[in-house]
Amino acid sequence: MKKSWDGRFKKTLDPFIEEFSSSIDIDVRLAEYDLQGSIAHIKMLGKVNVISKNDTKKILHGLEEILQEISKRELKYTSTDEDIHMAIERRLVEKIGKIGNKLHTARSRNDQIALDERLYLRDEISEVSELIKGFQKTIINIAQKNIDVVIPGLTHMQHAQPVLFSHYLMAYFNMLDRDKDRLKDCFKRVNIMPLGAGAIAGTSFQIDREYAAKLLGFPAVTENSIDTVSDRDFILEFVSWSSILMMHLSRLSEDIVIYSSEEFGYIELDDSVCTGSSMMPQKKNPDVAELIRGKSARVYGSLMTLFTLMKALPLSYNRDMQEDKPALFDAVETVKMCLKAGAKLLSNIKLNKNRLKNILDKDFSCATEIADYLVRQGMAFRDAHKLVGRIVRYCIDNKKYLRDLTYSEFKSFSSLFSNDIVDFTSPRSSIKSKSSPGGTCLKNVKAQIEKAKSLLK
């Protein structure tokens, strides 16, 4: 089949090379965006009289019909279509004749693909942002449902201090909120129109880029034609953003895997979000959490692919950049699936409250409360820290926990202890005392949740 660019060639393209260089199988995802760009481009060319009003009307009619074919999945692609741009142009000529060859006036596939990708990513960012909001709503719902449940807060995977489960969960709300803010900022750099940059140098036609941008909903146009066709920063930024998001989802997934294990038993996962073993009948596996944790690697891989792809590319456009789409598309789909799966997983957890209470009664996570108690009585914190360490050692040697100690036992370590010290060995007392801004007391957490609700509005 004849190519649109083969005028200076004596030989036809080798069939294997034609197949090797084709991207149509991947590009089809951009079909509707390519049509949107072409429709705006033709309207602009008609407005500035580069194409006659009659030809503009015929081309627009043909493009609208092709758009309908695409929406109904009726457009057929051939093995000789190099990419989605050529496929649509071929179909247009089939429908309206040689007038369709005017479609490509004053543009290049270089600025065309940049436009398609920006239109695509603009829509996907809007969808991903809504999915994040949905996830945040799930977090708020679970936090409210378990507002006063106490769990052991961990550092270094060791019991540190008691915290409210709702406080722990709202930490992930905050992570996602930062993700949402970063995505909003990323959107600003995606939402700039590249059409009109041409292949590298712009065009000699007196086009109206601002008009085309207005038709496509862009608030601004790119300023440098060389940078425009060679820029994939907006894709790198989105996939970099995706990597941070997936890191957050992976951390939550890891917590769920650990907390649902028999060794921890903090939570139980509903059967509807778990799978079994093909060999071991007793197994109930947290596969959803493990898959989200694992899929973070795919997104990181996409980021590394893009960085490696763009590293040291000379200006301006190079065909290497055709390989940006698989990495972008995979990152987008992975992020969306993981946000949906993660929200569903989280909404199907149940806290084992009795087990959590038993665990907290048999640990030393209130040790810091006792040290703070001594500080309030006038002891220097470092001295209090050392003394409470001796108390913990005493408990370990005597097979006791802090809650087992009597007032007289505390008194034997320091005369600064009064009989109210026993109250400070309670996890509830520890929670109540953490009233500093951002702390885990119930009042603070309720305020966090109310603020979170207002942010989602």
KEMAR-700326 format. One record per residue (C-alpha): residue number from 1; residue in one letter; x, y, z. Coordinates in Angstrom, 2 decimals. Layout:
! residues N
NODE     i   aa        xx        yy        zz
NODE   NUM    a         X         Y         Z
...
END
This chain:
! residues 457
NODE     i   aa        xx        yy        zz
NODE     1    m      0.00      0.00      0.00
NODE     2    k      1.24      3.49     -0.89
NODE     3    k      2.43      5.64      2.02
NODE     4    s      1.64      9.29      2.51
NODE     5    w      5.35     10.03      2.70
NODE     6    d      6.77      7.80     -0.07
NODE     7    g      7.17     10.43     -2.81
NODE     8    r     10.96     10.52     -2.55
NODE     9    f     11.40      6.74     -2.24
NODE    10    k     12.22      4.34     -5.11
NODE    11    k     11.48      1.19     -3.14
NODE    12    t      8.49      0.17     -1.10
NODE    13    l      8.88     -0.46      2.59
NODE    14    d      9.98     -3.97      3.54
NODE    15    p      6.93     -5.84      4.97
NODE    16    f      8.75     -6.86      8.14
NODE    17    i     10.03     -3.30      8.72
NODE    18    e      6.50     -2.04      8.12
NODE    19    e      5.20     -4.34     10.83
NODE    20    f      8.13     -3.55     13.13
NODE    21    s      7.62      0.21     12.91
NODE    22    s      3.82      0.18     13.18
NODE    23    s      2.22      1.35     16.43
NODE    24    i     -1.43      1.02     15.41
NODE    25    d     -2.15     -1.79     17.88
NODE    26    i     -1.21      0.53     20.74
NODE    27    d     -2.41      3.81     19.23
NODE    28    v     -6.03      2.71     18.91
NODE    29    r     -6.58      3.85     22.48
NODE    30    l     -6.01      7.41     21.23
NODE    31    a     -8.47      7.22     18.34
NODE    32    e    -11.18      9.46     19.79
NODE    33    y     -8.61     12.00     20.91
NODE    34    d     -7.04     12.00     17.47
NODE    35    l    -10.47     12.75     16.00
NODE    36    q    -11.08     15.54     18.52
NODE    37    g     -7.78     17.12     17.54
NODE    38    s     -8.47     16.75     13.82
NODE    39    i    -11.92     18.29     14.12
NODE    40    a    -10.55     21.30     15.99
NODE    41    h     -7.68     21.59     13.51
NODE    42    i     -9.97     21.61     10.48
NODE    43    k    -12.34     24.12     12.07
NODE    44    m     -9.35     26.36     12.70
NODE    45    l     -8.04     25.98      9.13
NODE    46    g    -11.49     26.86      7.83
NODE    47    k    -11.69     29.89     10.11
NODE    48    v     -8.40     31.33      8.81
NODE    49    n     -9.27     30.42      5.16
NODE    50    v     -6.40     27.98      4.70
NODE    51    i     -9.09     25.52      3.60
NODE    52    s    -12.28     26.63      1.87
NODE    53    k    -15.55     26.64      3.77
NODE    54    n    -16.96     23.96      1.46
NODE    55    d    -13.97     21.64      1.92
NODE    56    t    -14.00     22.29      5.66
NODE    57    k    -17.66     21.24      5.82
NODE    58    k    -17.01     18.03      3.87
NODE    59    i    -13.97     17.08      5.95
NODE    60    l    -15.78     17.77      9.21
NODE    61    h    -18.72     15.64      8.10
NODE    62    g    -16.35     12.78      7.29
NODE    63    l    -14.53     13.12     10.61
NODE    64    e    -17.81     13.14     12.54
NODE    65    e    -18.83      9.91     10.79
NODE    66    i    -15.48      8.31     11.65
NODE    67    l    -15.91      9.41     15.25
NODE    68    q    -19.23      7.56     15.31
NODE    69    e    -17.54      4.48     13.86
NODE    70    i    -14.90      4.64     16.58
NODE    71    s    -17.44      5.07     19.36
NODE    72    k    -19.33      2.03     18.05
NODE    73    r    -16.03      0.10     17.59
NODE    74    e    -16.79     -0.26     13.90
NODE    75    l    -13.64      1.32     12.46
NODE    76    k    -11.44     -1.35     10.91
NODE    77    y     -7.68     -1.01     11.00
NODE    78    t     -5.40     -2.57      8.42
NODE    79    s     -1.96     -4.09      8.80
NODE    80    t     -0.53     -1.29      6.65
NODE    81    d     -1.79      1.51      8.94
NODE    82    e      1.35      2.90     10.54
NODE    83    d     -0.43      4.59     13.41
NODE    84    i     -3.80      5.98     14.42
NODE    85    h     -3.16      9.23     12.54
NODE    86    m     -2.66      7.47      9.21
NODE    87    a     -5.53      5.08      9.88
NODE    88    i     -7.99      7.93     10.34
NODE    89    e     -6.62      9.86      7.38
NODE    90    r     -6.94      6.73      5.20
NODE    91    r    -10.51      6.21      6.34
NODE    92    l    -11.34      9.86      5.68
NODE    93    v    -10.08      9.62      2.07
NODE    94    e    -12.11      6.43      1.62
NODE    95    k    -15.23      8.27      2.75
NODE    96    i    -14.91     11.68      1.07
NODE    97    g    -12.22     11.25     -1.57
NODE    98    k     -9.06     13.26     -2.21
NODE    99    i    -10.37     16.24     -0.23
NODE   100    g     -9.44     14.17      2.81
NODE   101    n     -5.77     14.65      1.95
NODE   102    k     -6.13     18.27      3.08
NODE   103    l     -6.57     17.12      6.69
NODE   104    h     -2.87     17.20      7.38
NODE   105    t     -2.33     20.78      6.21
NODE   106    a     -0.24     22.84      8.68
NODE   107    r      0.45     20.02     11.09
NODE   108    s      2.77     17.05     11.61
NODE   109    r      2.33     13.74     13.31
NODE   110    n      4.88     15.12     15.77
NODE   111    d      2.56     17.76     17.19
NODE   112    q     -0.46     15.54     16.54
NODE   113    i      0.70     12.74     18.85
NODE   114    a      1.69     15.24     21.51
NODE   115    l     -1.86     16.59     21.35
NODE   116    d     -3.45     13.13     21.48
NODE   117    e     -1.42     12.18     24.54
NODE   118    r     -2.26     15.39     26.35
NODE   119    l     -5.98     15.02     25.61
NODE   120    y     -5.88     11.41     26.76
NODE   121    l     -3.94     12.15     29.92
NODE   122    r     -6.14     15.12     30.75
NODE   123    d     -9.20     12.85     30.85
NODE   124    e     -7.39     10.11     32.75
NODE   125    i     -6.15     12.55     35.40
NODE   126    s     -9.74     13.67     35.99
NODE   127    e    -10.86     10.05     36.40
NODE   128    v     -7.96      9.14     38.67
NODE   129    s     -8.65     12.18     40.84
NODE   130    e    -12.24     11.00     41.35
NODE   131    l    -11.00      7.52     42.25
NODE   132    i     -8.71      9.01     44.87
NODE   133    k    -11.66     10.91     46.34
NODE   134    g    -13.62      7.67     46.45
NODE   135    f    -10.77      5.96     48.27
NODE   136    q    -10.60      8.85     50.73
NODE   137    k    -14.31      8.55     51.43
NODE   138    t    -13.80      4.86     52.19
NODE   139    i    -11.04      5.77     54.64
NODE   140    i    -13.29      8.28     56.38
NODE   141    n    -16.15      5.77     56.61
NODE   142    i    -13.94      3.06     58.14
NODE   143    a    -12.31      5.56     60.49
NODE   144    q    -15.70      6.78     61.74
NODE   145    k    -16.97      3.24     62.13
NODE   146    n    -13.99      2.39     64.35
NODE   147    i    -13.45      5.86     65.79
NODE   148    d    -12.36      4.83     69.30
NODE   149    v    -10.65      1.47     68.67
NODE   150    v     -7.09      1.45     70.04
NODE   151    i     -4.26     -0.41     68.31
NODE   152    p     -0.55     -0.71     69.05
NODE   153    g      1.27      1.97     67.09
NODE   154    l      4.44      0.53     65.57
NODE   155    t      7.89      1.89     64.86
NODE   156    h     10.58     -0.47     63.57
NODE   157    m      7.72     -3.04     63.51
NODE   158    q      7.83     -3.02     67.34
NODE   159    h      5.14     -1.81     69.73
NODE   160    a      5.74      1.91     70.25
NODE   161    q      2.72      3.76     71.68
NODE   162    p     -1.03      3.18     71.60
NODE   163    v     -2.88      5.01     68.82
NODE   164    l     -6.44      5.16     67.65
NODE   165    f     -7.03      2.98     64.60
NODE   166    s     -8.94      5.91     63.11
NODE   167    h     -5.85      8.09     63.58
NODE   168    y     -3.68      5.46     61.91
NODE   169    l     -6.10      5.21     58.98
NODE   170    m     -6.30      8.97     58.53
NODE   171    a     -2.55      8.95     57.91
NODE   172    y     -3.38      7.31     54.57
NODE   173    f     -6.04      9.94     53.92
NODE   174    n     -3.32     12.55     54.24
NODE   175    m     -1.01     10.65     51.91
NODE   176    l     -3.74     10.47     49.30
NODE   177    d     -4.53     14.13     49.78
NODE   178    r     -0.92     15.03     48.97
NODE   179    d     -1.19     12.75     45.95
NODE   180    k     -4.31     14.60     44.87
NODE   181    d     -2.59     17.97     45.22
NODE   182    r      0.41     16.77     43.23
NODE   183    l     -1.89     15.43     40.51
NODE   184    k     -3.69     18.77     40.33
NODE   185    d     -0.34     20.47     39.83
NODE   186    c      0.67     17.91     37.20
NODE   187    f     -2.58     18.61     35.34
NODE   188    k     -1.52     22.25     34.82
NODE   189    r      1.47     21.15     32.74
NODE   190    v     -0.52     18.55     30.84
NODE   191    n     -3.22     21.07     29.98
NODE   192    i     -1.22     23.08     27.42
NODE   193    m     -1.92     22.70     23.71
NODE   194    p      0.92     21.59     21.40
NODE   195    l     -0.99     21.61     18.10
NODE   196    g      0.50     24.07     15.65
NODE   197    a      4.14     23.33     16.44
NODE   198    g      4.36     21.27     13.26
NODE   199    a      7.23     18.86     12.81
NODE   200    i      9.84     21.10     14.51
NODE   201    a      9.67     24.67     13.26
NODE   202    g      6.00     25.63     13.30
NODE   203    t      4.21     26.35     10.01
NODE   204    s      4.23     29.05      7.34
NODE   205    f      0.42     29.14      7.34
NODE   206    q     -1.11     31.89      9.43
NODE   207    i     -2.94     29.56     11.79
NODE   208    d     -4.88     30.52     14.91
NODE   209    r     -3.53     28.29     17.66
NODE   210    e     -5.48     30.06     20.38
NODE   211    y     -8.74     29.34     18.58
NODE   212    a     -7.89     25.63     18.28
NODE   213    a     -6.90     25.62     21.95
NODE   214    k    -10.25     27.15     22.89
NODE   215    l    -12.11     24.49     20.90
NODE   216    l    -10.19     21.78     22.74
NODE   217    g    -10.50     23.36     26.16
NODE   218    f     -6.84     24.28     26.62
NODE   219    p     -6.12     27.50     28.54
NODE   220    a     -2.75     28.03     26.86
NODE   221    v     -0.54     26.95     23.95
NODE   222    t      3.07     25.83     24.02
NODE   223    e      5.65     28.53     23.29
NODE   224    n      8.54     26.74     21.58
NODE   225    s      7.92     24.42     18.64
NODE   226    i     11.17     22.45     19.15
NODE   227    d     10.43     21.81     22.81
NODE   228    t      6.78     21.04     22.01
NODE   229    v      7.41     18.07     19.73
NODE   230    s     10.28     16.65     21.80
NODE   231    d      8.70     17.09     25.24
NODE   232    r      7.46     14.13     27.23
NODE   233    d      7.97     15.72     30.63
NODE   234    f      4.22     15.75     31.20
NODE   235    i      4.14     11.96     30.80
NODE   236    l      7.21     11.47     32.97
NODE   237    e      5.64     13.67     35.62
NODE   238    f      2.40     11.74     35.61
NODE   239    v      4.12      8.35     35.84
NODE   240    s      6.43      9.71     38.53
NODE   241    w      3.32     10.86     40.39
NODE   242    s      1.83      7.40     39.84
NODE   243    s      4.89      5.84     41.43
NODE   244    i      4.43      7.89     44.60
NODE   245    l      0.75      6.98     44.73
NODE   246    m      1.55      3.29     44.27
NODE   247    m      4.13      3.51     47.04
NODE   248    h      1.39      4.74     49.36
NODE   249    l     -1.03      2.02     48.26
NODE   250    s      1.74     -0.54     48.65
NODE   251    r      2.40      0.54     52.24
NODE   252    l     -1.28      0.23     53.11
NODE   253    s     -1.37     -3.16     51.39
NODE   254    e      1.63     -4.31     53.41
NODE   255    d     -0.09     -3.26     56.63
NODE   256    i     -3.19     -5.21     55.64
NODE   257    v     -1.14     -8.32     54.83
NODE   258    i      0.63     -8.13     58.18
NODE   259    y     -2.34     -7.13     60.32
NODE   260    s     -4.52     -9.90     58.87
NODE   261    s     -1.94    -12.62     59.56
NODE   262    e     -2.49    -15.10     62.38
NODE   263    e      0.60    -13.75     64.12
NODE   264    f     -0.93    -10.26     64.36
NODE   265    g     -4.65    -10.87     63.99
NODE   266    y     -5.53     -7.18     64.25
NODE   267    i     -8.00     -7.39     61.36
NODE   268    e    -10.01     -9.96     59.46
NODE   269    l    -10.65     -9.71     55.74
NODE   270    d    -14.04    -10.58     54.30
NODE   271    d    -14.17    -13.74     52.19
NODE   272    s    -15.27    -11.66     49.20
NODE   273    v    -11.85    -10.03     48.90
NODE   274    c     -9.69    -13.08     49.61
NODE   275    t     -8.67    -16.21     47.74
NODE   276    g     -7.78    -19.73     48.78
NODE   277    s     -4.97    -22.15     48.10
NODE   278    s     -5.15    -24.78     45.36
NODE   279    m     -3.42    -27.20     47.71
NODE   280    m     -3.99    -26.14     51.33
NODE   281    p     -7.69    -26.16     52.26
NODE   282    q     -7.31    -23.95     55.33
NODE   283    k     -5.76    -20.97     53.58
NODE   284    k     -7.37    -17.54     53.25
NODE   285    n     -4.96    -15.33     51.37
NODE   286    p     -4.86    -11.50     51.19
NODE   287    d     -4.16    -11.65     47.45
NODE   288    v     -5.69     -8.26     46.64
NODE   289    a     -3.27     -6.51     49.00
NODE   290    e     -0.37     -8.56     47.67
NODE   291    l     -1.26     -7.76     44.07
NODE   292    i     -1.47     -4.02     44.76
NODE   293    r      1.87     -4.26     46.52
NODE   294    g      3.29     -6.14     43.54
NODE   295    k      1.80     -3.89     40.87
NODE   296    s      3.72     -0.95     42.28
NODE   297    a      6.72     -2.58     40.57
NODE   298    r      4.97     -2.29     37.20
NODE   299    v      4.49      1.44     37.62
NODE   300    y      8.08      1.90     38.78
NODE   301    g      9.09     -0.07     35.70
NODE   302    s      7.09      2.27     33.48
NODE   303    l      8.84      5.24     35.04
NODE   304    m     12.27      3.72     34.47
NODE   305    t     11.27      2.86     30.89
NODE   306    l     10.36      6.48     30.20
NODE   307    f     13.48      7.89     31.84
NODE   308    t     15.65      5.49     29.87
NODE   309    l     13.72      6.22     26.69
NODE   310    m     14.20      9.98     26.94
NODE   311    k     17.74      9.98     28.31
NODE   312    a     20.15     11.72     25.92
NODE   313    l     17.69     12.01     23.04
NODE   314    p     18.84     14.84     20.76
NODE   315    l     16.34     17.55     19.88
NODE   316    s     13.81     17.38     18.57
NODE   317    y     11.44     14.46     17.81
NODE   318    n     12.88     10.94     17.51
NODE   319    r     11.05      7.73     16.71
NODE   320    d     12.19      6.27     20.03
NODE   321    m      9.40      8.34     21.54
NODE   322    q      6.84      6.03     19.95
NODE   323    e      7.62      3.70     22.87
NODE   324    d      6.26      6.14     25.45
NODE   325    k      2.68      4.97     25.05
NODE   326    p      2.91      1.38     26.39
NODE   327    a      4.52      2.67     29.58
NODE   328    l      1.98      5.46     29.97
NODE   329    f     -1.06      3.33     29.24
NODE   330    d      0.06      0.57     31.58
NODE   331    a      0.74      3.02     34.42
NODE   332    v     -2.68      4.64     33.98
NODE   333    e     -4.57      1.34     33.95
NODE   334    t     -2.57     -0.07     36.87
NODE   335    v     -3.23      3.00     39.02
NODE   336    k     -6.96      2.96     38.28
NODE   337    m     -7.33     -0.75     38.99
NODE   338    c     -5.36     -0.52     42.23
NODE   339    l     -7.36      2.45     43.49
NODE   340    k    -10.61      0.57     42.82
NODE   341    a     -9.35     -2.69     44.33
NODE   342    g     -7.77     -0.96     47.32
NODE   343    a    -10.96      0.88     48.23
NODE   344    k    -12.98     -2.33     47.96
NODE   345    l    -10.43     -4.21     50.06
NODE   346    l    -10.38     -1.57     52.79
NODE   347    s    -14.17     -1.44     52.97
NODE   348    n    -14.18     -5.18     53.71
NODE   349    i    -12.00     -5.31     56.81
NODE   350    k    -13.16     -6.03     60.34
NODE   351    l    -11.16     -5.19     63.46
NODE   352    n    -10.60     -7.92     66.04
NODE   353    k    -11.28     -5.65     69.03
NODE   354    n    -10.91     -8.27     71.76
NODE   355    r     -7.56     -9.41     70.43
NODE   356    l     -6.34     -5.82     70.18
NODE   357    k     -7.33     -5.20     73.81
NODE   358    n     -5.52     -8.33     74.97
NODE   359    i     -2.40     -7.38     73.04
NODE   360    l     -2.34     -3.86     74.48
NODE   361    d     -2.77     -5.20     78.02
NODE   362    k      0.36     -7.30     77.55
NODE   363    d      2.94     -4.91     76.17
NODE   364    f      5.01     -1.94     77.31
NODE   365    s      3.64      0.68     74.93
NODE   366    c      2.64      2.99     77.80
NODE   367    a      6.24      3.28     79.02
NODE   368    t      6.60      6.76     77.56
NODE   369    e      3.54      7.86     79.54
NODE   370    i      5.30      6.89     82.76
NODE   371    a      8.43      8.78     81.72
NODE   372    d      6.33     11.85     80.91
NODE   373    y      4.63     11.47     84.30
NODE   374    l      8.02     11.74     86.02
NODE   375    v      8.96     14.75     83.89
NODE   376    r      5.83     16.52     85.07
NODE   377    q      7.01     15.82     88.63
NODE   378    g     10.27     17.62     87.91
NODE   379    m     12.62     14.88     86.69
NODE   380    a     14.74     15.47     83.57
NODE   381    f     13.48     13.44     80.62
NODE   382    r     16.75     11.53     80.11
NODE   383    d     16.74     10.50     83.77
NODE   384    a     13.08      9.53     83.53
NODE   385    h     13.79      7.54     80.36
NODE   386    k     16.51      5.57     82.12
NODE   387    l     14.41      4.94     85.21
NODE   388    v     11.42      3.68     83.21
NODE   389    g     13.80      1.44     81.27
NODE   390    r     14.75     -0.13     84.62
NODE   391    i     11.04     -0.59     85.42
NODE   392    v     10.51     -2.38     82.10
NODE   393    r     13.52     -4.59     82.83
NODE   394    y     12.03     -5.39     86.24
NODE   395    c      8.75     -6.39     84.56
NODE   396    i     10.51     -8.65     82.06
NODE   397    d     12.56    -10.34     84.80
NODE   398    n      9.41    -10.93     86.86
NODE   399    k      7.16    -11.90     83.96
NODE   400    k      4.93     -8.89     84.44
NODE   401    y      3.58     -6.02     82.35
NODE   402    l      3.20     -2.37     83.33
NODE   403    r     -0.47     -2.86     84.03
NODE   404    d      0.39     -5.58     86.57
NODE   405    l      2.53     -3.29     88.75
NODE   406    t      1.16     -1.97     92.03
NODE   407    y      1.62      1.53     93.38
NODE   408    s      4.13      0.24     95.94
NODE   409    e      6.21     -1.35     93.18
NODE   410    f      6.30      1.96     91.29
NODE   411    k      7.15      3.76     94.52
NODE   412    s     10.15      1.49     95.05
NODE   413    f     11.71      3.01     91.91
NODE   414    s     11.01      6.68     92.71
NODE   415    s      9.37      8.73     95.42
NODE   416    l      7.95     10.97     92.66
NODE   417    f      5.28      8.38     91.92
NODE   418    s      1.87      8.92     93.49
NODE   419    n     -0.99      6.45     93.66
NODE   420    d     -2.47      7.81     90.42
NODE   421    i      0.44      6.33     88.47
NODE   422    v     -1.54      3.14     87.84
NODE   423    d     -3.96      5.11     85.68
NODE   424    f     -1.09      6.04     83.35
NODE   425    t     -0.51      2.41     82.40
NODE   426    s     -3.82      2.35     80.52
NODE   427    p     -3.80      2.61     76.72
NODE   428    r     -6.97      4.70     76.92
NODE   429    s     -5.23      7.12     79.26
NODE   430    s     -2.31      7.33     76.85
NODE   431    i     -4.66      8.10     73.95
NODE   432    k     -6.48     10.78     75.94
NODE   433    s     -3.25     12.54     76.85
NODE   434    k     -2.09     12.94     73.24
NODE   435    s     -3.90     16.24     72.74
NODE   436    s     -1.05     18.11     71.04
NODE   437    p     -1.93     19.27     67.51
NODE   438    g     -1.85     16.25     65.22
NODE   439    g     -1.88     13.84     68.17
NODE   440    t     -3.99     10.71     68.48
NODE   441    c     -6.57     11.81     71.09
NODE   442    l    -10.19     11.28     70.13
NODE   443    k    -10.98     15.00     69.89
NODE   444    n     -8.13     15.56     67.44
NODE   445    v     -9.08     12.61     65.26
NODE   446    k    -12.70     13.72     65.08
NODE   447    a    -11.47     17.15     64.00
NODE   448    q     -9.24     15.51     61.35
NODE   449    i    -12.21     13.63     59.97
NODE   450    e    -14.42     16.71     59.83
NODE   451    k    -11.69     18.64     58.05
NODE   452    a    -11.22     15.74     55.65
NODE   453    k    -14.94     15.76     54.84
NODE   454    s    -14.83     19.46     54.06
NODE   455    l    -11.82     18.95     51.79
NODE   456    l    -13.72     16.37     49.77
NODE   457    k    -16.59     18.78     49.24
END
